[in-house]
Structure formats: C-alpha cells, structure tokens
C-alpha cells in the first residue's frame, strides 16, 4: 500500500467519523423531540487499492421498526375511537343521572306516582291536585331537558366531524407534499440524506395524527414514498392528496337523520373527492378513529337514547289518555263477530281483533292502525311493538276508498269479513274457518270530561298524542322534547277528579285518580325493540317504572363498558409506544457510548494521518 492510499483511507475514515458524530449530536439534541427517530450512518467498504479498503457514507438510516409502527397506528386509531365514545357516553349518562339522586327521571316519575296516590286518598283536596300537576310538569320538563341534552351531544358530533375533516385535509396535504419533495438515493436503497430523514419524521408524525381520525393503511415504496388508504381500501394520499368534504347541517333535532342519499339526508356526509372529479361516500365505511366514533354516536348511539326517551314519553302519555272500547257481539246467519264504533278514532289509534284459525286451532291477533296519509302504506309489521300481531294500516282520509273495502281487501285472506259504513262497522268470521274471540277499539281521550277515567294529562305541544304515522315519520319521534302538561288541566285542576259533567261526577269520587295510579304502577306495556331493550321477536314488557329503570341502567352500563374499553386500549397503546420508543427512540447512554467509540476512531485516524505525514517528511529529507 502506498502512502497516498493510506492517507486517502485515513481521510475517508475521518469524513465518516465526522458525519457520524454529526448524527449522534442530532440524536442527542432531539432526544425529547416528539416523533424524532434515531438516525445512523449507513457506511460501506470501498476497495482502495490492491492492499487496502476504504470507507464511505452511503446515506442516513432511520432506526425504525415498521411492524411496531403499523401496530401503533392501528391502536392509535382504536384508542381515539374508544376515548371519544367513553367521553360522550359519560356525558350521556350524566343527562340520565344517578338513579339514586334527586332530579332524575326516576325521581320525577316517583314524584308523580306519589302525588297521584295522595290525590286518590284525598280527591277533593285542591293542594293534592296542584301537587299532581306540579309533579307532571317536573317529569315533562325533565324529559324535555334530557332530550335537548341528547340533541346537543349530536350537534357536538356534527361539529366534531367538520373539525376532524378540516384537520385530516391538512394532514393529507402535508403527507403528499413530503412525498413529492423526497429525493431518491442515487446509490439506491432506502437510505437517505439527513434532510430527507427529517422530512420522513415529519411525514410519519402527520400519518400518526391522521390515524387518530380514521383507520388507515400505509404502503411504502422503494423510494420512501407512501400511499395512504382507509381501512376499507379507499385511497387518501399518494403523490397527490384527496380532499375530504363534509356538508355540516346547522340544526340537529330528533327528526334529523342521516341518509346515504345526500339529497334527502338531514345530516352531513363525509365524502372523499379526487382531482379528476370523482368522489365517494366514507360516512358509513370508517370503522375506527374519531370520525367513526362521531358518526356512530350521531347516527346510532344517541339516536337510540332519544328513542328510549320518546318511547317512555309516548307510553306515559298513552297509558293515561288511551281507552279501549270492547265491541258488541253480533251474529249474521252462520257468522258471528262484533260491531265496532270507529267514530272516536284518531290517526294512530287502533282496532284490535283476536281470532282462532278453526282448522289449526292457532290463535291470531290483528291490529288495524288508522292512517290519514296514504303515502306511508303499507305499514311495516314492526309498526306495533307486538311481534305476534298482524299490523295493517288503513287510510281513513278516503283517498284509498272506503274503510270497509280496504279492510276486506287486507284481511279477507285471514278469514275476516267486514261490512257496514264507517264509523259503524261489523267484523264477522268466515264460518268453518275462523272464530273471532274479541274485538275492540283503542282511542285517545281528548276531552277532560268524556265520561271515562282516561285523561289527557300530557299533550304534544298542545295537541293530542295519538301515535300518528305520516310521511314525516312517527309522532313518537322527538315526543320527549315536546311533551307538556295539558294546559286545560292547569286552568281547571278539578278535572283530575271530575270525569263527567252529565251526570256530574260525585264529590270525592276516586275513579279517575285510582285509574291513573293503576296505569302508572301496575299496568304493563310493550316497548319497541328500537329502544335497544328487548328484541323484535321478544320485546320488553313491563311497567313504566321498570322500563325506565331498564334503559337508565343500560346507559350506565354502556358508559362503564366504554370507560373500561378506553382504559384497556390506553394500556395497549402505552405499551406499543414504549416498544416503539425503545426500538426507534434515542437512548442517551447508547449515544454517549457511541460518541466515545467515535472519539477513539477519530483519534486513531488522526494518528494514522500524523504518522503518514512524518513518513512523508522523512522521505523528503532523504531525497
């Protein structure tokens, strides 16, 4: 080896040492910088002649564990989803309150039953009547405020989605910009220079932040450029960034619902658009991250909570105001059945028929629902909560023909025959094929002195609650937000006892108070499976109080489960972050040890150069 070769090798060693020391210095300086990944020099041996080998810097390597990073992003998305759900469900539970506390729905309900029991004991007491109305106002106000709180949470989700979409667009643009500015290593491989490595750190930070908003999958090519997809495979970022859009709505109410058809949707949709003008809907395809949590809360979780309240308000109102009138038994030749008076039926009221199939002995029930909007026909079978009845909607507006002809067309196949002219009709069996065992009409009492114990204690913004179904939906939707105490009762509280003026109800009559107490304390009702209590095949049946306790308990359990899931997710996330930090972060002890090694190598290379310099001097002196 010549002295020139030796000198070149030593100088190359010094250059590599200098570059490595620069990276060590950078590692130490950024030890606490979020997102910083430890850097090392990628060096390679070079043939320096027949008898020597030199060294050169090929590039800068980031000490990154791609597998842990991918796991970390997945769990970051899951953690953000779980944390957001836990936060909202905690707020939702706060709206329903602790069952053992005052001011809750259960407390208000118990206050109403207690006041009615006191009225049944002292029906002629003015103070007892006032107490009933005050208790009724307390529970209606509680329902109103809880419903308003749920809609405020839904509106918060709508705002949260809008903010998250804006943040996601900024992050995706950052990722695309870095993709376009990355310089490929002319020597090949994934090594880069120091400036590019810093950009890769920034890009990873942006991707990690994006993973908090949605479930993503990242693919990296040989030039260190990435393509980001959603978990369902929709591309978000390549060399260009897609654009997310969200058409946030100004007002959120119980009747505003999301629909994939944006033309009829009442709530905003998340769409991804591309430079070529194409777009697709992401609203229902996101499975994790904050965006998925916001959508699930807005369109499912909080909607179900509102339905639970609405069902309770509807059942409470109907339990006190509905009355059932049994039909009069009649015969016509070999046929037998009942005559029914439909004059008091209002939209949403029902005709109830029970019959036996003579050939099989099977028992059947039919529920005929009055409908004044033919656009909603035919009604679905879950229009009633009873899974065993056959639900039929009949148009009473006259647009679909006479009531009797509609009934015959709908129920003749079930061996039921109708005759007469509404409102007075007769339902008869098909002799030899069916036997009608019962028929009745359930109507909503709107008069305070209609001669029955039923009383419209609650109203729907001043109108009667009848359970009407029309083209805008069910009257039950949002009823908890609108329920109020009947203003006529507030004007004349004696009507809480006086149920007839001709003949006049006797002083001290407890018929109406006793009826109201019975309806609230012991009568049982079916509740829609849409409430999340029970199922379509086996709906929950119980008293109003037991149903109230069921859904309040469910909300508490949901909040506790969400908190437990969030805590567990945080444990997993923290563990992965520690693993990532261990594999990719800066360890000060290792860097200091490395620095000492570099110092020794630098000194050795410098000593070689000094020795060569002396040898050159000796050689020159000899010449």
C-alpha positions in Angstrom: 0.0 0.0 0.0 1.3 3.4 -0.9 1.5 6.3 1.5 -1.1 8.1 -0.7 -3.5 5.2 -0.4 -3.0 5.1 3.3 -3.6 8.8 3.6 -6.8 8.6 1.5 -8.1 5.8 3.7 -7.5 7.7 6.8 -9.1 10.9 5.4 -12.2 8.8 4.4 -12.3 7.4 7.9 -12.3 11.0 9.3 -15.0 12.1 7.0 -17.2 9.1 8.0 -16.4 9.9 11.7 -17.4 13.5 11.2 -20.7 12.6 9.5 -21.5 10.0 12.3 -20.6 12.5 15.1 -23.0 15.0 13.4 -25.8 12.4 13.6 -25.0 11.5 17.2 -25.2 15.2 18.0 -28.5 15.4 16.3 -29.8 12.4 18.1 -28.8 13.8 21.5 -30.3 17.2 20.7 -33.6 15.7 19.7 -33.9 13.0 22.4 -37.1 14.6 23.7 -38.5 15.8 20.3 -41.9 14.1 19.6 -41.8 11.9 16.6 -38.0 12.1 16.2 -36.5 8.7 15.1 -32.9 7.8 15.9 -30.5 8.2 12.9 -27.4 6.2 12.0 -24.9 6.5 9.2 -25.1 3.8 6.5 -21.4 3.2 5.6 -19.9 0.9 3.1 -16.4 -0.5 2.4 -14.7 0.7 -0.7 -11.7 -1.0 -2.5 -8.9 1.5 -2.1 -6.2 -0.4 -4.0 -4.5 -3.8 -4.1 -3.8 -3.9 -0.4 -6.4 -1.7 1.3 -10.0 -1.0 1.8 -11.5 2.5 2.4 -15.0 3.5 3.7 -17.7 5.9 2.5 -21.1 7.2 3.6 -23.9 5.6 1.6 -26.6 7.5 3.4 -28.6 8.0 6.6 -30.8 5.3 8.1 -33.7 5.8 10.4 -33.8 3.1 13.1 -37.5 2.3 12.5 -39.5 -0.9 13.3 -42.1 -0.8 10.6 -44.1 -3.6 12.2 -44.4 -1.8 15.6 -45.2 1.5 13.8 -48.1 -0.2 11.9 -49.4 -1.7 15.1 -49.1 1.7 16.8 -51.1 3.4 14.2 -53.8 0.8 14.4 -54.1 1.1 18.1 -53.9 4.9 18.0 -57.0 4.8 15.8 -58.7 2.4 18.2 -57.7 4.4 21.2 -59.1 7.7 19.8 -62.3 5.9 18.9 -62.7 4.3 22.4 -61.7 7.5 24.2 -64.2 9.7 22.3 -67.1 7.2 22.8 -66.3 7.0 26.5 -66.3 10.7 26.8 -69.7 11.1 25.1 -71.3 8.2 26.9 -70.2 9.6 30.2 -71.9 12.9 29.3 -75.0 10.9 28.2 -75.1 9.1 31.5 -74.9 12.4 33.2 -78.1 13.5 31.4 -79.9 10.5 32.7 -78.4 10.9 36.1 -77.8 8.5 39.0 -81.0 6.6 39.8 -80.5 7.3 43.5 -80.2 11.0 43.1 -82.8 13.7 43.1 -83.9 15.5 40.0 -83.5 12.4 37.8 -86.2 10.9 35.6 -86.9 8.1 38.0 -87.2 10.6 40.9 -89.6 12.7 38.8 -91.7 9.6 38.0 -91.8 8.5 41.6 -92.9 12.0 42.5 -95.8 11.8 40.0 -97.0 8.4 41.3 -96.7 9.6 44.9 -98.8 12.7 44.1 -101.5 10.7 42.3 -101.7 8.3 45.3 -102.2 11.3 47.6 -104.9 12.5 45.2 -106.6 9.1 45.3 -106.7 9.4 49.1 -108.0 13.0 49.1 -109.7 13.6 45.7 -111.4 16.8 46.9 -108.1 18.4 48.0 -107.0 21.3 45.9 -103.4 21.1 47.1 -103.3 17.4 46.1 -104.4 18.3 42.6 -101.8 21.1 42.4 -99.2 18.6 43.6 -100.1 16.2 40.7 -99.8 19.0 38.1 -96.5 20.1 39.6 -95.2 16.6 39.5 -96.4 16.2 35.9 -94.7 19.4 34.9 -91.5 18.2 36.7 -91.3 15.0 34.7 -92.2 16.6 31.4 -89.5 19.3 32.0 -87.1 16.5 32.8 -87.9 14.7 29.6 -87.6 18.0 27.6 -84.2 18.9 29.1 -82.8 15.4 28.7 -83.9 15.3 25.1 -82.4 18.7 24.5 -79.1 17.4 26.0 -79.0 14.4 23.7 -79.5 16.7 20.7 -76.8 19.0 21.9 -74.5 16.0 22.0 -75.5 15.0 18.5 -74.8 18.6 17.3 -71.4 18.3 19.0 -70.7 15.2 16.9 -71.7 17.1 13.7 -69.3 19.9 14.7 -66.6 17.4 15.7 -66.8 15.7 12.3 -66.4 19.1 10.5 -63.3 20.0 12.5 -61.8 16.5 12.1 -62.3 16.7 8.3 -60.5 20.0 8.1 -57.6 18.6 10.2 -57.5 15.4 8.0 -57.2 17.5 4.8 -54.3 19.5 6.3 -52.5 16.3 7.3 -53.1 14.6 4.0 -51.7 17.6 2.1 -48.6 17.6 4.3 -48.1 13.9 3.5 -48.5 14.5 -0.2 -46.1 17.5 -0.2 -43.4 15.5 1.6 -43.9 12.6 -0.9 -43.2 15.0 -3.8 -40.1 16.5 -2.2 -38.3 13.3 -1.2 -35.1 12.8 -3.2 -34.2 9.2 -4.0 -30.8 8.0 -3.0 -28.7 7.9 -6.2 -26.9 4.9 -4.7 -30.2 3.0 -4.4 -31.8 1.5 -1.3 -33.9 3.2 1.3 -31.1 5.2 2.9 -31.4 9.0 2.6 -29.6 12.1 3.5 -30.1 13.9 6.8 -32.6 16.5 5.4 -34.7 13.8 3.8 -34.7 11.8 7.0 -36.0 14.8 8.9 -38.9 15.1 6.3 -39.7 11.4 6.8 -40.0 12.1 10.6 -42.4 14.9 9.8 -44.4 12.7 7.5 -44.7 9.9 10.0 -45.9 12.4 12.5 -48.6 13.6 10.1 -49.6 9.9 9.4 -49.8 9.2 13.1 -52.0 12.2 13.7 -54.2 11.1 10.7 -54.6 7.6 12.3 -56.3 9.3 15.3 -59.0 10.5 13.0 -59.6 7.3 10.9 -58.5 3.8 10.4 -55.7 3.8 7.7 -53.3 1.5 6.0 -49.9 2.7 4.7 -47.9 1.3 1.9 -44.3 2.4 1.3 -42.4 2.0 -2.0 -38.7 1.7 -2.6 -38.2 5.5 -2.9 -39.6 6.1 0.6 -42.9 7.4 -0.8 -46.1 6.3 0.9 -49.7 5.7 -0.2 -52.3 6.0 2.4 -55.6 4.1 2.2 -58.6 3.9 4.6 -59.1 0.6 6.3 -61.7 -0.2 3.6 -59.3 0.4 0.8 -60.2 4.0 -0.3 -57.0 5.9 -1.4 -56.4 9.1 0.5 -52.9 10.1 -0.3 -50.3 9.3 -3.0 -48.3 11.9 -4.8 -51.5 14.0 -4.5 -53.9 14.2 -1.6 -57.6 13.5 -2.0 -60.0 16.0 -0.4 -62.5 15.2 2.3 -65.7 17.2 2.4 -68.5 17.5 5.0 -71.7 19.4 4.5 -72.4 20.2 8.1 -76.1 21.0 9.0 -77.0 23.9 11.1 -79.7 22.3 13.3 -79.8 18.9 14.8 -83.1 17.6 16.3 -84.7 14.2 17.0 -86.2 14.2 13.5 -82.9 14.9 11.7 -81.4 11.6 10.5 -78.5 10.7 8.2 -79.2 9.1 4.8 -76.7 7.9 2.2 -78.7 9.8 -0.3 -77.4 13.3 0.3 -80.4 14.8 -1.5 -82.7 13.7 1.4 -80.2 13.4 4.3 -80.8 15.8 7.2 -77.2 15.4 8.4 -73.8 15.9 6.9 -72.0 13.2 4.9 -68.2 12.6 4.7 -67.1 12.3 1.1 -63.7 11.9 -0.5 -63.0 13.7 -3.8 -60.2 13.4 -6.3 -58.7 15.8 -8.8 -60.5 14.0 -11.7 -63.9 15.0 -10.2 -64.8 11.5 -8.9 -66.0 11.1 -5.3 -67.3 8.5 -2.9 -69.1 8.4 0.5 -67.0 7.5 3.5 -69.6 8.1 6.2 -70.5 4.5 6.9 -67.3 2.8 5.9 -65.0 4.2 8.6 -64.5 1.7 11.4 -62.2 3.4 13.8 -60.7 6.7 14.8 -62.5 9.9 15.9 -64.5 10.2 12.7 -66.0 6.7 13.1 -66.9 7.4 16.7 -68.6 10.7 15.9 -70.6 9.1 13.2 -71.7 6.1 15.3 -72.6 8.4 18.2 -74.6 10.9 16.0 -76.5 8.3 13.9 -76.8 5.3 16.3 -75.9 5.6 19.9 -77.5 8.9 20.6 -80.5 8.2 18.3 -81.3 5.1 20.3 -81.0 7.1 23.6 -83.5 9.6 22.1 -85.8 6.7 21.1 -85.7 5.3 24.7 -86.9 8.7 26.0 -89.5 9.1 23.2 -90.9 5.6 23.9 -91.2 6.4 27.6 -92.9 9.7 27.0 -95.3 8.1 24.5 -96.1 5.2 26.8 -96.6 7.6 29.7 -99.0 9.8 27.8 -100.9 6.9 26.1 -101.2 5.0 29.4 -103.2 7.8 30.9 -105.2 9.0 27.8 -106.0 5.9 25.9 -109.2 3.9 26.4 -110.3 0.6 24.9 -114.0 0.1 24.0 -115.0 -3.6 23.5 -117.2 -4.3 20.5 -120.7 -5.6 20.8 -121.2 -9.3 19.9 -123.4 -9.8 16.8 -124.4 -12.7 14.5 -125.4 -12.8 10.9 -126.7 -16.2 9.8 -124.0 -18.7 10.5 -121.4 -15.9 11.0 -120.5 -14.3 14.3 -118.4 -11.3 15.3 -118.6 -7.8 16.7 -119.9 -4.4 15.8 -117.4 -1.6 16.3 -117.8 2.2 16.6 -114.8 4.0 14.9 -116.2 7.5 15.4 -113.7 8.4 18.2 -110.6 7.0 16.3 -107.9 9.4 15.6 -104.8 8.9 13.4 -102.6 6.4 15.1 -105.5 4.8 17.0 -106.2 1.1 16.5 -108.8 -1.7 16.0 -107.8 -4.9 17.8 -109.1 -8.2 16.7 -108.4 -11.7 18.1 -109.4 -14.8 16.3 -108.8 -18.6 16.2 -108.0 -20.5 13.0 -110.6 -23.2 13.1 -108.6 -25.6 11.0 -105.3 -25.4 13.0 -106.5 -24.1 16.4 -103.9 -21.3 16.2 -104.6 -18.0 17.9 -104.1 -14.8 15.9 -104.3 -11.1 16.5 -104.8 -8.3 14.0 -104.0 -4.6 14.7 -105.6 -2.2 12.3 -104.0 1.3 12.5 -105.8 4.4 11.4 -103.7 6.3 8.9 -104.6 9.6 7.3 -101.6 9.8 5.0 -101.8 7.0 2.3 -98.1 7.6 1.3 -96.9 5.6 4.3 -98.9 2.5 3.3 -98.4 -0.4 3.6 -97.2 -0.2 7.2 -94.3 -2.5 8.2 -95.0 -5.3 10.6 -92.9 -3.6 13.3 -95.4 -0.6 13.2 -96.6 -2.1 16.5 -94.4 -3.5 19.3 -96.3 -6.8 19.4 -94.4 -9.4 17.3 -97.4 -11.7 17.3 -99.9 -9.4 15.7 -100.6 -8.7 12.0 -100.4 -5.0 11.5 -102.5 -3.3 8.8 -102.6 0.4 8.0 -106.0 1.6 6.7 -106.4 5.0 5.1 -109.2 7.0 6.8 -108.7 10.0 4.5 -110.9 8.5 1.8 -108.1 8.7 -0.8 -107.8 4.9 -0.9 -111.5 4.1 -1.0 -113.9 3.2 1.8 -112.6 1.9 5.1 -114.7 -1.3 4.8 -113.4 -2.1 1.3 -109.9 -1.6 2.4 -110.4 -3.9 5.4 -111.8 -6.6 3.3 -109.0 -6.3 0.8 -106.4 -6.5 3.5 -107.9 -9.2 5.8 -110.2 -11.4 3.7 -107.3 -13.8 3.3 -107.3 -14.2 7.1 -110.9 -15.2 7.0 -112.3 -11.9 8.4 -115.1 -10.1 6.7 -116.2 -6.5 7.2 -119.5 -4.8 6.5 -121.3 -1.6 7.3 -120.3 2.0 6.7 -117.7 3.7 8.8 -117.7 4.7 11.6 -120.1 1.8 12.4 -118.7 -1.4 11.1 -119.1 -5.1 11.8 -116.3 -7.7 11.7 -117.5 -11.3 11.1 -115.8 -14.7 11.0 -115.7 -17.0 8.0 -117.8 -19.8 9.3 -115.9 -23.1 9.5 -112.6 -21.3 9.0 -112.3 -18.8 11.8 -113.8 -17.8 15.2 -113.5 -14.2 16.4 -112.9 -14.2 20.1 -112.5 -10.5 20.8 -112.7 -7.1 19.0 -112.1 -3.7 20.4 -111.2 -0.1 19.5 -108.4 1.8 21.3 -108.8 5.5 21.1 -107.2 8.6 22.6 -109.3 10.5 25.0 -109.0 14.3 24.3 -111.9 15.5 26.5 -111.4 16.1 30.2 -115.0 15.1 30.9 -115.6 12.4 28.3 -117.2 10.1 30.8 -114.2 7.8 31.2 -111.4 7.6 33.7 -108.8 8.2 31.0 -107.4 11.8 30.9 -105.0 13.6 28.5 -102.7 14.7 31.3 -99.9 15.2 28.7 -100.0 16.8 25.3 -97.7 17.2 22.3 -97.1 20.9 22.1 -100.8 21.5 22.9 -102.1 18.7 20.5 -103.2 15.2 21.5 -100.6 12.5 21.4 -102.1 9.6 19.3 -99.1 7.8 17.9 -99.8 9.1 14.4 -97.8 7.9 11.5 -97.4 10.1 8.4 -95.0 10.9 5.6 -92.7 12.8 8.1 -92.4 9.8 10.4 -93.9 8.7 13.6 -95.3 11.2 16.1 -93.3 9.4 18.8 -90.1 10.7 17.3 -88.9 13.6 19.4 -92.0 13.5 21.6 -89.9 13.6 24.8 -88.6 17.0 23.6 -92.2 18.3 23.0 -94.2 16.7 25.8 -96.1 19.2 28.1 -98.8 19.2 30.7 -102.3 19.7 29.3 -103.0 23.5 29.6 -106.7 22.9 30.2 -105.9 20.9 33.3 -103.7 23.7 34.6 -106.7 26.1 34.2 -109.1 23.7 35.9 -107.4 21.1 38.1 -110.7 19.7 39.3 -110.8 17.7 36.1 -108.2 15.4 37.6 -111.2 14.0 39.5 -114.3 15.1 37.6 -114.5 12.9 34.6 -118.1 13.5 33.7 -120.4 16.6 33.8 -123.6 14.8 32.7 -124.1 13.2 35.1 -121.7 15.2 37.3 -119.0 13.2 39.0 -119.8 12.8 42.6 -117.7 14.7 45.1 -114.9 12.6 46.4 -115.1 10.2 43.5 -111.7 8.4 43.2 -112.4 6.6 39.9 -110.0 8.7 37.8 -107.2 9.0 40.4 -107.4 5.2 41.0 -107.2 4.6 37.3 -104.2 6.8 36.9 -102.4 5.2 39.8 -103.1 1.7 38.3 -101.8 2.7 34.9 -98.6 4.0 36.3 -97.9 1.4 39.0 -99.2 -2.0 37.8 -100.2 -1.9 34.2 -97.7 -3.4 31.8 -96.9 -2.3 28.2 -94.8 -3.5 25.3 -91.9 -1.4 24.2 -90.3 -1.1 20.7 -87.1 -3.1 20.1 -85.7 0.2 18.5 -85.1 1.3 22.1 -82.4 -1.4 22.5 -84.4 -3.0 25.3 -85.7 -6.4 24.2 -85.9 -7.5 20.5 -88.3 -7.6 17.6 -89.1 -11.3 18.4 -89.2 -10.8 22.2 -90.0 -7.1 23.0 -89.7 -6.0 26.6 -93.0 -5.9 28.5 -93.3 -4.2 31.9 -94.5 -1.3 33.9 -93.4 2.2 33.0 -91.1 2.3 36.0 -89.4 -1.0 35.2 -88.9 0.2 31.6 -87.4 3.5 32.8 -85.1 1.6 35.1 -84.1 -0.7 32.3 -82.9 2.0 29.9 -81.3 4.2 32.6 -79.4 1.1 33.8 -78.4 0.3 30.3 -77.0 3.8 29.8 -74.9 3.4 33.0 -73.7 0.0 31.9 -72.8 1.3 28.4 -70.8 4.2 29.9 -68.9 1.9 32.3 -68.2 -0.6 29.4 -66.9 2.3 27.2 -64.7 3.5 30.0 -63.3 0.0 30.6 -62.6 -0.4 26.8 -60.9 3.0 26.7 -58.7 2.2 29.6 -57.7 -1.1 28.2 -57.0 0.5 24.8 -54.8 3.0 26.5 -52.8 0.3 28.2 -52.2 -1.4 24.8 -51.3 2.0 23.2 -48.9 2.9 26.0 -47.2 -0.5 25.7 -46.7 -0.1 22.0 -45.4 3.5 22.4 -42.8 2.2 24.9 -41.8 -0.5 22.4 -41.6 2.0 19.6 -39.5 4.3 21.8 -37.2 1.5 22.8 -36.6 0.5 19.1 -36.7 3.8 17.4 -36.1 6.5 20.1 -32.8 7.9 21.3 -31.1 6.2 24.2 -28.7 8.7 25.8 -26.5 6.0 27.3 -26.0 4.3 23.9 -25.3 7.6 22.2 -22.7 8.6 24.7 -21.0 5.2 24.4 -21.1 5.6 20.6 -19.6 9.0 20.9 -16.7 7.7 22.9 -16.2 5.0 20.3 -16.2 7.6 17.5 -13.8 9.7 19.5 -11.3 6.8 19.7 -11.8 6.1 16.0 -11.3 9.8 15.2 -8.1 9.8 17.2 -6.8 6.6 15.5 -7.5 8.0 12.0 -5.8 11.3 13.0 -2.8 9.3 14.4 -2.5 7.5 11.1 -2.5 10.8 9.2 0.1 12.2 11.6 2.3 9.1 11.1 2.0 9.3 7.3 2.9 13.0 7.5 6.1 12.1 9.4 6.9 9.4 6.9 6.5 11.9 4.1 8.8 14.4 5.8 11.4 11.7 6.4 11.1 10.7 2.7 11.5 14.2 1.5 14.6 14.7 3.8 16.1 11.6 2.5 15.7 12.8 -1.1 
